[in-house]
Amino acid sequence: MSPKKAKKRAEAASSNVFSMFEQAQIQEFKEAFTIMDQNRDGFIDKNDLRGTYAALGRINVNQEELDEMLMEAPGPINFTVFLSMFGEKLKGSDPEDTILNAFKVFDPEGKGTLNKDYVSEMLMTQADRFSAEEMEQMFIAFPPDVAGNLDYKNLVHIITHGEEKDQDQE
């Protein structure tokens, strides 16, 4: 793709992207962008991605993975393009109530928790099946309590809002 065409695509992708998010969300994305833009040049490139992965403890990222990530962008990844890419990924994602209701189907008593083994069985055997590795990643990110139960209300809140729900808000 020619640089001129890439620039035009980037401009089209960024039109009115700031209206898609609340100001607090934009600030969080800006902080994430700043962390990822390791050389502080205003763009996220392959070296920035590699550095970000290294900071997260993953050193063996291959070139193809990084190239694939960069190819998802319509052009050079500045903050506006970064924001529009997140907007595209989030567009069509289910609202909180829809996701919560999906979990409630498996929780007829309305306890707000589901047994880890039951969640694993459902997610690994139904519809778009999760792999064992994906289940492991989920339970690392959202660990069950000591009794082996997953607080799905908190999980859904974090998925849709991106932060831990305050315990006194319930």
C-alpha positions in Angstrom: 0.0 0.0 0.0 1.4 3.4 -0.9 2.1 5.8 1.9 -0.5 8.2 0.6 -3.1 5.5 0.5 -2.2 4.4 4.1 -2.4 8.0 5.3 -5.9 8.4 3.8 -7.0 5.1 5.3 -5.7 6.2 8.7 -7.6 9.5 8.4 -10.8 7.7 7.5 -10.4 5.3 10.4 -9.9 8.1 12.9 -12.8 10.3 12.0 -14.8 11.1 15.1 -13.1 8.3 17.1 -12.9 10.4 20.2 -16.8 10.5 20.4 -16.8 6.7 20.8 -15.3 6.8 24.3 -15.8 8.7 27.6 -13.0 11.2 28.6 -11.8 8.8 31.4 -11.5 6.0 28.9 -9.6 8.2 26.5 -7.2 9.1 29.3 -6.6 5.4 30.1 -5.9 4.6 26.4 -3.5 7.6 26.3 -1.6 6.2 29.4 -1.5 2.8 27.7 -0.3 4.3 24.5 2.4 6.3 26.3 3.6 3.1 28.0 3.8 1.2 24.7 5.5 4.1 22.8 8.8 3.2 24.4 11.0 5.5 22.2 8.5 8.4 22.7 8.3 9.3 19.0 4.4 9.4 19.0 4.1 6.1 17.1 4.0 2.5 18.1 6.3 0.4 15.9 7.8 -3.1 16.0 10.5 -2.2 18.5 7.9 -0.6 20.8 5.8 -3.7 20.7 8.8 -5.9 21.4 9.7 -3.7 24.3 6.2 -3.8 25.7 6.1 -7.6 25.5 9.5 -7.7 27.2 8.3 -5.5 30.0 5.4 -8.0 30.5 7.9 -10.8 30.7 7.5 -12.3 27.2 10.8 -12.1 25.5 10.4 -14.6 22.7 7.9 -12.8 20.4 8.5 -13.7 16.8 8.7 -11.3 13.9 5.6 -12.7 12.2 3.5 -12.0 15.3 4.7 -8.4 15.5 4.2 -7.9 11.7 0.6 -9.2 11.9 -0.2 -6.8 14.8 1.2 -3.9 12.8 -0.6 -4.9 9.7 -4.0 -4.6 11.5 -3.5 -0.8 11.5 -4.5 1.2 8.5 -1.1 3.1 8.7 1.4 4.3 11.2 0.0 3.8 14.7 -0.3 7.2 16.3 -2.6 7.8 19.3 -5.7 8.4 17.1 -5.1 5.3 15.1 -4.5 3.3 18.3 -7.8 4.6 19.7 -9.7 3.8 16.5 -8.3 0.3 16.5 -9.6 -0.3 20.0 -12.9 1.2 18.9 -13.1 -1.3 16.1 -12.2 -4.2 18.4 -14.9 -3.1 20.9 -17.6 -2.3 18.4 -20.2 -4.9 18.6 -19.0 -6.3 21.9 -21.8 -7.2 24.1 -23.1 -4.8 26.7 -22.6 -5.7 30.3 -26.2 -6.9 30.9 -26.0 -9.3 27.9 -22.8 -11.0 29.2 -24.1 -11.1 32.8 -27.4 -12.7 31.7 -25.4 -15.4 29.8 -23.7 -16.3 33.1 -26.9 -16.1 35.1 -28.3 -18.9 32.9 -25.9 -21.2 34.7 -26.6 -19.7 38.1 -30.3 -20.3 38.8 -29.8 -19.6 42.5 -28.4 -16.1 41.7 -25.3 -16.5 43.9 -23.1 -14.5 41.5 -20.4 -17.2 41.5 -19.9 -20.4 39.4 -17.7 -23.3 40.2 -14.4 -23.2 38.3 -14.7 -26.7 37.1 -18.2 -26.1 35.8 -17.1 -22.9 34.0 -14.2 -24.8 32.4 -16.4 -27.6 31.3 -19.0 -25.3 29.7 -16.4 -23.1 28.0 -14.3 -26.0 26.7 -17.3 -28.1 25.3 -19.9 -25.6 24.1 -20.1 -23.2 21.1 -16.8 -21.4 20.5 -14.7 -23.8 22.6 -11.9 -22.4 24.8 -8.6 -24.3 24.8 -7.0 -25.5 28.0 -4.5 -22.7 27.6 -7.2 -20.1 27.3 -8.9 -21.4 30.4 -5.6 -21.3 32.3 -5.1 -17.7 31.2 -8.6 -16.7 32.2 -8.1 -18.2 35.7 -4.8 -16.4 36.1 -6.4 -13.1 35.2 -9.6 -13.9 37.2 -8.6 -16.3 40.0 -11.4 -18.3 41.7 -11.9 -17.9 45.4 -10.5 -20.5 47.9 -13.6 -22.7 47.4 -13.0 -22.8 43.7 -15.8 -20.4 42.7 -15.5 -17.7 40.0 -17.1 -14.3 40.8 -18.7 -13.9 37.4 -20.3 -10.5 38.3 -16.8 -9.0 38.9 -15.4 -10.8 35.8 -18.1 -9.2 33.6 -17.6 -5.8 35.2 -13.9 -6.0 34.5 -14.5 -7.2 30.9 -16.9 -4.4 30.2 -15.4 -1.6 32.3 -11.7 -2.5 32.5 -11.2 -2.1 36.2 -11.8 -3.9 39.4 -15.3 -3.2 41.0 -15.1 -1.7 44.4 -16.3 -4.1 47.0 -18.5 -1.5 48.7 -20.4 -0.7 45.5 -22.5 -3.8 45.4 
